[in-house]
Amino acid sequence: MNKYILMTMGISGMGGGQMYIRNKMLYMENKGWKTFVYAGLSGEIVIPELKRFSSGIDPVLTSSPFVYSKKFVESYVKKILCDCDITDKDNVIVETGTAHMSYWGELIAKECNGRHICFLLDERNDLLVRKEYIPFFYYKYERNELVGINGKALPLLFRGYKNCCDKEGPALPALCQNVVEDCPIPSNINLNKADYTLGSIGRLEKPYVPYMIGQIVEYVKNHQNKTFNLLLIGGTNDVNRIEEIKKATGNISNLNVVITGYLFPIPLRIFPMVDLFISSAGSAGVSYGQNIPTIALDAADKKPIGILGYTTSHSLYRDGEEIIELAEWLKLIFEENFLSRHSYTPKKNDNFELLKKHDKFLLSCKEEKDYYDVMSIRPSGKDMIKRIAAFLIGNMSMVSLKERINNYRTKSNE
């Protein structure tokens, strides 16, 4: 039997990563593959199709395998294979979506003689992977078993290591924008009658959010003769971020802010209510796909790339576009009729055909199977601290301690 194991840090909440996992799971099941999903972070699962995988969430997976004892890891990997009822006759592919999960994916694939593909869904893997761990990813790259979400993802990861893909790396599309359905609008979305309604789609802990809020507040305060709604379609577990938003916008009489929390699906009828969206990456493509003017923000410098379909086709990183502050863009659009003076190119519809590119990538992998010795990786930084803790108090006690620390931090922020 063909079996496909997807591993990611979290399937709770709502974001591009969760939506991609949902789409890839459905795509593989439609092709006749039996599919499994594993994650490390707990929380409310918002996407209905992912709820049946709640038993695959385990805090053990929030730490790299090489912080645990070899015996514990061997037992845990065998447990996953047992849960998936994998036999010698099965054809198994493991796909991991983060650098962290890729270490587990390699071990699981090795144990069942399967194939392991690292599809890094994060844009800034240089911030997530210590230099000491790069040889593992170079090994996967040489076997054509490593791919990024865009052409810059792998160059950022390798940081010049062995001159590997200095300019452009292999990339695949992550279908994650099919989140809109014709359904009722939740009762907590109350927009006032206003001159302008701004919107944003995406998790509120994203780095660009403080800049975006600050620029909107600046523009709104300078136009007291106008009224504004700001609709934030998204949520966060970061209580501090919510408080920051409320503090920045709370005492502005001509601004009404609505935070929906995690929302899936997004009601189709919301989009005509919004004059302008401001988002980044795949989230920007959602409103662009509904033909609502959308300013895309750069994931690196957090500033506007441009208006999708008008001045740019990029939603993640700029490619030579002039930097214009968001408050200035609002002036150009609302006061100087910028949109009417420029031509518009509609977005091409995303569909499951995009995922056929993933099938082609699989065919490019080295035919003979081989695996990196993950447990030979010497942990450093925080991983070394975890390893020492696991040695002193035991593997599961370390996991429990980590969970208690995280819960304490969460409660301290409330």
Buried (B, 14 or more C-beta within 10 A) or exposed (E): EEBBBBBBBBBBBBBBBBBBBBBBBBBBEEEEBBBBBBBBBBEEBBBEBBEEBEEBBBBBBBBBBBBBBEEBBBEBBBEBBEEBEBEEEBBBBBBBBBBBBBBBBBBBBBBBEBBBBBBBBBBBBBEEBEEEBBEBBBBBBEBBBBBBBBBBBBBBBBEEBEEBBEEEBBBBBBBBBBBBEEEEBEEEBEBEEBEBBBBBBBBBBBEBBBBBBEBBBEBBEEBEEBBBBBBBBBBBBBEEBBEBBEEBBEEBEBBBBBBBBBBBBBBEEBBEBBBBBBBBBBBBBBBBBBEBBBBBBBBBBBBBBBBBBBBBBBBBBBEEBEEBBBBEBBBBBBEEEBBEEEEEEEBEEBEEEBBEEBEEBEEEBEEEBEBBEBBEBEBEEEBEEBBEBBEEEBBEEBBEBBEEEBEEEEEEEE
